[in-house]
Amino acid sequence: MAELAIRGGTPVRPRGYPAWPVWGEPEIRAVTEVVRSGRWGGFPEPGPRAAEFEAAFAAYQGARFGVLMANGTITMEVALKALDIGWGDEVIVPALTFVATAYAPMAAGALPVIVDVTPETWTIDPDLVEAAITPRTRAVIPVHLGQQMADMDRIMDVAERHGLAVVEDCAHAHGQRWRDRGAGCIGAFGSFSHQSSKILTAGEGGSLLTNDEELARRAHSLIDCGRPKDPEERGYTFGANYRLGELHAALLVAQLARFEEQRAEREAAAAYFEELAPQVPGVTIKPRDPRITRWSFYNYIFAIDPDAFAGATNHVVAAALEAEGIPAEVQYPPMNRYDLFQPSRSKLPVAVEFADRLDPARMSFPVAEAAGLRESVYLMENTFRAGREGIEDVVEALAKVQKHAHELEGLAPRA
């Protein structure tokens, strides 16, 4: 008789984990007030709820200015345009991230130059960033992935020595701090997502943070169809309607009030997971960088050794954990194996002129490929909102899958 739930056995945790998002009367009241106000959209920009959230979230992270907009892909495109980056420019991005990080430079007209990540954190490799710099390089977009942050000391050093702008992709990093500086407050801009699964969500939306007043004005103008935002009402630019409506903004104000308590709960649970998980053969926890002085994360990533799981790779192990009642998945393949990364299907000028440099078949990212195709497993955030028992069930399921990994044979090709 099979032991693993994916083969018909009894799951470790059939009752599941807390739902996301968390909502209640504050969210209902906030949205109701907007409905009754009659001011639902984002024009004039920013609306009162948008402005309230921008100020509160910027203060929480430690930035001077926030700019709220439609989503966390547009944020990076707007950041690059505000920095006057476009046609003829290059932007360095990591190979292990959501496709938006590579798409955004193209949407701004620039060429994304993709480099590998470090085996220690699976974030962008600063040595490879420096090696990829050319006279056309204008910016780098480090991604804070899972519970890790990119090495911002080294990234900023490289950027400052070569005159590059840094746009932090913080879609996973609401609440993180590096040497007591908030994620998204270290480079020229920090980009955050408020999409439905993110830990500060309104279903959709994105924020830019910056400490530069002029960059904030440019970003506001770009998302408001190019309307001027300077005190003299001059300076029209070429923008588009990337505004976020007041209903979403109201939800974000309510969600931000819950955020710190949720962050602290996840932090405590993740620390407990890191105590227990190394007991499971074939499981590796990526050490937390001591320079991260406030820990927060979207999803938690750990590594498995397929050899310790009878040859099963991360996709199969994640599916087996899901069957045991543990929310787990593999999120990002390497960019050269990512179905969503299809530059050849675009008629953007940069994709046509640099088709050879954007051809995934010509790319090689050994670390990202090992992580995305074999090793990385993501635990969803709600596994860290079920107390110590919730973590114990995660580790019990992981140990069960490892012990009976021979039952996984045939579910996918062996590593």
C-alpha positions in Angstrom: 0.0 0.0 0.0 1.3 3.5 -0.9 2.4 5.8 1.9 2.5 9.1 -0.1 -0.8 11.0 -0.6 0.1 11.6 -4.2 -0.1 7.8 -4.6 -3.3 7.4 -2.6 -1.9 7.5 1.0 -3.2 9.6 3.9 -2.1 13.2 3.7 -0.2 14.7 6.6 -2.4 17.8 6.9 -5.8 17.4 5.2 -7.3 20.5 7.0 -5.0 22.9 5.0 -3.7 26.3 6.1 -5.1 29.8 6.6 -6.6 31.4 3.6 -5.1 34.4 1.8 -5.8 37.3 1.7 -6.9 38.1 5.3 -9.8 40.5 5.4 -12.6 41.7 7.6 -14.5 44.7 8.6 -11.7 47.2 8.0 -11.5 46.2 4.3 -15.3 46.2 4.0 -15.5 49.6 5.6 -12.7 51.1 3.5 -14.2 49.9 0.2 -17.7 51.0 1.2 -16.5 54.5 2.0 -15.0 54.7 -1.5 -18.2 53.4 -3.2 -20.3 55.9 -1.3 -17.8 58.7 -2.1 -18.4 58.3 -5.8 -14.7 58.8 -6.5 -13.7 55.3 -7.6 -11.0 55.9 -10.2 -7.4 57.2 -10.0 -8.0 60.6 -11.6 -7.1 63.2 -10.5 -3.8 61.5 -9.6 -3.1 60.6 -6.9 -6.5 60.1 -5.3 -6.9 60.6 -1.6 -6.6 56.9 -0.7 -3.7 56.4 -3.1 -1.9 59.4 -1.5 -2.6 58.0 2.0 -1.2 54.6 1.1 1.8 56.1 -0.8 2.8 58.1 2.3 2.2 55.3 4.8 4.0 52.6 2.9 7.0 54.8 2.1 7.2 55.7 5.7 7.1 52.0 6.7 9.9 51.1 4.4 11.9 54.2 5.1 11.6 56.1 1.8 10.6 59.7 1.2 8.1 59.2 -1.6 5.8 56.5 -2.9 4.0 56.3 -6.2 1.1 53.8 -6.6 0.1 52.4 -10.0 -1.5 49.6 -11.9 0.8 46.7 -11.2 4.4 45.6 -10.3 5.5 45.2 -13.9 4.5 48.7 -14.9 6.5 50.0 -11.9 9.8 48.8 -13.3 9.0 50.2 -16.8 8.1 53.5 -15.3 11.2 53.6 -13.1 13.4 53.1 -16.1 11.6 55.8 -18.1 11.8 58.2 -15.2 15.5 57.6 -15.2 15.5 58.4 -19.0 16.5 54.9 -19.9 15.3 53.6 -23.3 16.4 52.9 -26.8 20.2 52.2 -27.2 20.6 51.4 -23.4 21.2 48.1 -21.6 19.8 47.0 -18.3 21.3 44.0 -16.4 18.8 41.6 -14.8 19.0 38.2 -13.1 18.2 34.9 -14.8 16.0 33.6 -11.9 13.0 35.9 -11.5 9.5 36.5 -12.8 9.5 37.4 -16.5 8.5 41.0 -15.7 12.0 41.8 -14.6 13.2 41.1 -18.1 10.1 42.5 -19.8 10.3 45.9 -18.2 13.5 47.1 -19.9 12.1 46.0 -23.3 8.9 47.9 -22.6 11.0 51.0 -21.9 12.9 50.4 -25.2 16.1 49.0 -23.6 17.9 45.7 -24.0 17.7 43.4 -20.9 21.1 41.7 -20.4 20.5 38.6 -18.4 23.2 37.2 -16.0 23.3 34.2 -13.6 22.6 34.2 -9.9 24.8 33.1 -7.0 24.4 29.5 -5.6 24.3 30.9 -2.0 21.2 33.0 -2.4 19.9 32.5 -6.0 20.0 36.3 -6.3 21.9 38.3 -9.0 25.7 37.6 -9.0 27.5 41.0 -8.5 30.6 39.7 -10.2 28.6 38.8 -13.3 26.9 42.2 -13.2 30.3 43.9 -13.4 31.5 41.6 -16.1 28.4 42.4 -18.2 28.8 46.1 -18.2 29.4 47.8 -21.5 29.4 51.5 -22.6 25.6 51.1 -23.2 24.8 49.8 -19.7 22.6 52.3 -17.8 21.0 50.3 -14.9 20.8 47.0 -13.0 17.7 45.5 -11.5 18.6 43.2 -8.6 15.7 41.0 -7.4 15.1 40.2 -3.8 14.0 36.6 -4.1 11.9 34.7 -1.6 13.4 35.3 1.9 16.7 36.5 0.5 17.9 39.9 -0.6 20.5 40.6 -3.3 23.9 41.7 -2.0 23.1 45.4 -2.0 26.5 46.4 -0.6 28.2 44.9 -3.7 25.5 45.9 -6.1 25.7 49.5 -5.0 29.5 49.5 -5.1 29.5 48.2 -8.7 26.7 50.7 -9.7 28.4 53.7 -8.2 31.8 52.9 -9.7 30.3 52.5 -13.2 27.6 55.3 -13.0 24.6 52.9 -13.1 21.2 53.4 -11.7 19.8 50.6 -9.4 16.1 49.7 -9.5 15.4 47.1 -6.8 12.7 44.5 -7.7 11.1 44.1 -4.3 8.0 42.1 -5.3 8.9 39.6 -2.6 10.4 42.0 -0.1 7.7 44.1 1.5 9.0 44.7 5.0 12.6 43.6 4.4 15.5 45.8 5.7 19.2 45.7 4.7 21.5 47.2 7.3 18.4 49.0 8.7 17.6 50.4 5.3 14.3 49.3 3.8 14.2 47.2 0.7 13.4 49.5 -2.2 15.1 52.5 -0.4 18.7 51.8 -1.3 18.7 52.2 -5.1 17.2 55.0 -7.2 13.8 53.2 -7.1 12.3 50.2 -5.4 9.5 48.3 -7.2 6.8 46.5 -5.2 3.9 44.3 -6.4 0.4 44.2 -4.8 -0.9 41.4 -6.9 -3.3 38.9 -5.3 -0.7 36.5 -3.9 1.7 39.1 -2.6 2.0 39.8 1.1 0.7 43.3 0.8 -2.2 43.0 -1.7 -5.2 44.6 -3.1 -5.6 42.0 -5.8 -3.7 44.2 -8.3 -1.4 47.2 -8.0 2.2 48.2 -7.7 4.3 50.8 -5.9 7.5 52.6 -6.6 9.5 54.0 -3.7 12.2 56.6 -4.1 14.1 59.2 -2.0 14.5 61.6 -5.0 11.7 64.2 -5.2 12.3 64.8 -8.9 12.2 61.1 -9.8 8.9 60.8 -7.8 7.4 63.7 -9.8 8.5 62.1 -13.1 6.9 58.7 -12.1 3.7 60.4 -11.1 3.6 62.2 -14.5 4.4 59.0 -16.5 1.5 57.1 -14.9 -1.0 60.0 -15.4 -0.9 60.4 -19.1 2.1 62.7 -19.0 0.4 65.4 -16.9 2.9 67.7 -15.2 3.5 67.3 -11.5 5.9 70.1 -10.8 4.7 73.1 -8.8 4.5 75.4 -11.8 2.4 72.9 -13.7 4.9 72.7 -16.5 6.9 69.8 -17.9 4.5 67.6 -19.8 6.0 64.2 -20.7 5.0 61.2 -22.8 3.1 59.0 -20.4 0.1 56.7 -20.3 -2.8 55.9 -17.9 -1.2 53.5 -15.4 -3.1 54.8 -12.5 -4.7 52.6 -9.8 -8.3 53.1 -8.7 -9.3 54.2 -5.3 -11.0 50.9 -4.5 -7.7 49.1 -4.7 -5.9 51.9 -2.8 -8.4 51.7 0.0 -7.8 48.0 0.4 -4.1 48.6 0.5 -4.5 51.1 3.4 -6.5 48.5 5.3 -4.0 45.7 4.5 -1.0 47.8 5.6 -2.5 48.1 9.0 -2.4 44.3 9.3 1.0 43.9 7.8 3.6 44.2 10.6 1.8 41.6 12.7 1.7 39.2 9.8 5.3 39.8 9.0 6.4 39.1 12.5 4.3 35.9 12.6 6.0 34.7 9.4 9.4 35.6 10.7 9.0 33.5 13.9 7.6 30.5 12.0 10.3 30.6 9.4 13.0 30.6 12.1 11.3 27.5 13.6 11.3 25.9 10.1 15.0 26.6 9.8 15.6 24.7 13.1 13.7 21.6 12.0 14.1 21.3 8.2 17.9 20.5 8.1 17.0 17.2 9.9 15.5 16.0 6.6 18.1 14.3 4.3 18.6 16.1 1.0 17.1 19.4 2.3 19.3 22.6 2.3 18.4 25.9 3.9 20.0 28.9 2.3 21.6 30.8 5.2 20.1 34.2 6.0 22.4 37.1 5.4 23.2 38.8 8.7 22.9 42.1 6.9 19.1 41.6 6.6 18.1 43.4 9.8 14.3 43.0 9.4 13.2 39.8 7.8 10.2 39.4 5.6 9.3 37.3 2.7 6.6 36.5 0.1 7.3 32.8 -0.2 10.1 30.8 1.4 12.6 28.9 -0.8 14.7 26.0 0.1 16.8 23.5 -1.9 16.4 19.8 -2.4 19.0 17.3 -3.6 17.2 15.1 -6.2 19.6 12.3 -5.4 18.2 12.2 -1.9 14.7 12.0 -3.3 15.2 8.9 -5.5 16.0 11.2 -8.5 12.8 13.3 -8.2 13.3 16.9 -9.1 11.7 19.9 -7.4 8.5 19.9 -9.5 7.7 16.3 -8.4 8.6 17.0 -4.7 6.5 20.1 -4.7 3.5 18.2 -6.1 4.0 15.5 -3.5 4.0 18.1 -0.7 0.8 19.6 -2.1 -0.8 16.2 -2.0 0.2 16.0 1.7 -1.7 19.3 2.3 1.4 21.5 2.2 1.1 24.6 -0.1 4.3 24.3 -2.2 5.3 24.9 -5.8 8.2 25.7 -8.1 7.8 29.3 -9.3 10.4 30.4 -11.7 12.3 28.5 -14.3 15.6 30.0 -15.6 14.9 32.8 -18.1 16.2 30.7 -21.0 13.7 28.0 -20.2 10.8 30.2 -19.3 7.6 29.8 -21.4 6.6 33.4 -20.6 9.8 34.9 -22.0 9.1 35.1 -25.7 11.0 38.1 -27.1 10.8 36.7 -30.6 7.0 37.0 -30.6 7.4 40.7 -29.9 7.6 43.4 -32.6 9.4 45.8 -30.2 12.3 47.4 -32.0 14.8 46.1 -29.3 13.5 42.6 -29.9 14.0 42.8 -33.6 17.4 44.5 -33.6 18.9 42.3 -30.9 17.1 39.0 -31.7 20.3 37.1 -31.4 21.1 38.4 -27.9 17.5 37.7 -26.8 17.4 34.2 -28.2 17.0 31.8 -25.2 18.6 29.0 -27.1 21.9 31.0 -27.0 21.7 31.6 -23.3 23.3 29.5 -20.5 22.8 30.1 -16.8 24.1 27.0 -14.9 23.1 28.1 -11.4 19.7 29.4 -12.3 19.1 26.3 -14.4 20.0 24.0 -11.5 17.8 26.0 -9.1 14.7 26.4 -11.4 14.7 22.9 -13.0 16.0 20.7 -10.2 16.4 22.2 -6.7 14.2 25.1 -5.7 11.0 24.5 -3.8 8.8 27.3 -2.6 6.6 27.2 0.5 3.6 29.5 0.3 3.3 32.3 2.8 0.3 30.7 4.6 2.4 27.8 5.8 4.0 30.4 8.1 0.7 31.6 9.6 -0.4 28.4 11.3 1.8 28.4 14.4 4.5 25.9 15.3 2.1 23.0 14.5 1.8 24.2 11.0 5.6 24.2 10.6 5.9 20.8 12.2 3.4 19.4 9.6 5.5 20.9 6.8 8.6 19.2 8.1 6.8 15.9 8.7 5.5 15.9 5.2 8.9 16.7 3.8 10.5 13.9 5.7 7.7 11.5 4.6 8.2 12.4 0.9 11.9 11.9 1.3 11.6 8.6 3.1 9.2 7.2 0.5 10.6 9.0 -2.5 10.8 5.7 -4.4 7.0 6.1 -4.8 7.6 9.2 -6.9 9.2 7.2 -9.7 7.2 7.5 -12.9 5.6 10.8 -12.0 8.3 12.7 -14.0 11.6 11.9 -15.7 14.4 11.2 -13.2 17.0 13.9 -12.7 
